[in-house]
Amino acid sequence: MSDAVIAAKPADKVETPFRRFVSEFAESKVALGGLVVFVIIALLAIFAPWITPQNPYDLAELDIMDGRMEPGTVGGAGFTYWLGTDDQGRDMLSGIIYGLRISLTVGAGSALIACLIGASLGLLAAYAGGRTDSVIMRLVDLQLSFPTILAALMILAFLGKGIMNVVIALVLVEWAYYARTVRGTALVERRREYIEAAQCLALPTHRVLFRHLLPNCLPPLIVVGTMQVARAIALEATLSFLGLGVPITEPSLGLLIANGYEYMLSGKYWISFYPGIALLITIVSINLVGDQLRDVLNPRLKK
């Protein structure tokens, strides 16, 4: 065997960081299953207008005579309501898929905005120190001292219903988690040599923060962000169930559950039951992915 062939063999087995991350994540079949389920849910939400048998919020497609039909019943429109209908004759399967769009949009959107705000403030607090750090962390402590759902209810009572208002409320109650997480990691990183070198080169503060410091704070930030998406979806569902969330014309899973609550005792369980199952599966799948990301990105936390 020639030297060239021998030298080429180890190169074929080189394991890149991405491959190592994928292989370690795939060690948990439960987390891998959760990721697959979440991808399917996301695809259903994205392509809802093309895969659902009915647009449940187009009045021209609804028939009040099909109201509260049991699962598996064939309606007047000629197709089968596999998960039944609600009191307005809306197909529950279509309603759930459309509801997933709102829940995922609100959850992911609020988590992303809160992450940008919280991470920026956390980096600034750790890097600047002194009075800046004290002011930011006192704001964090103040925000975290209030029960999350109570704070969100107070904000929405002032702002009113609406998807944008729900996103604003969730951002205001979530940013502190990101700020505290990033600050804790950044305090360790800012004492390392590469930060001291950047300071000696008199690089602009924003470049030091976002070009050098932030990338090394990403692992815990990714984990917290994943968990907060699930938390935001659950919070939005709770707010909508209480009547302070999204409007009835653009319902989420929480509002679908609330719509059928009054019919539970009369035996029309499916109006609330199936949206509740969809919400549970969505949150559990995201949490399973987040748990495995935590173990992969921070091996010291592995069980």
C-alpha angles and dihedrals in degrees: 000000000000124000090243092059092047091050092049096054099071090048090060090057097049108131114214120209090251093053091047091050092050093047093049092047091049090055088083108067090188092057091044089052090049090052092050091049092049092049089052091049091049092049091049090052094047095049097037096124091055102042105038118091091222141024096232093200098050106097091205090065097048129092117194089205088068091060119137095000116169121250113280095026120138110231134209091266089066100247130101120258096218093184097029128243136276128238092282095052094256117153106248094211091054091043092053093050091048089045090055089060092058095041094049093043093051094042098046094038095051092044092052095049092044089049093053093049097040095044092049093050092044092052092047092049093050095043100042098038121174118067093350090057092046094051095047094046093048088055089050092050091048093051094046092049091069120077105255098229092046092051091048091049091052092050093048092046086061099039099037131217124325140106093255092049091051090051091050091049093049092048091052092052097041108044094081093064091059093044094053093045095049094043092054092052095040092054088063095042097048091066093058124105098251091059091048089050091051090051092049089053088054093235116177114271094241090053092051091048101045103024101042111012103038098055090059091052094053101095097065090036091057091051094048091045092054092050092046092055089060090044092050092050090051092047092049090050090051093049092048091048089054090051099251100096133074120350121262091249090064104032126186127202091273092057091047089055091049092050092061099038094095091054096053095092092048092060098258091122097150095071091070102017101066096045087049091053090049091051092048093049092048095051094043093050092052092047092050090054091046093051092053092045088054091053094046097045094042109032091182088072094056114122 
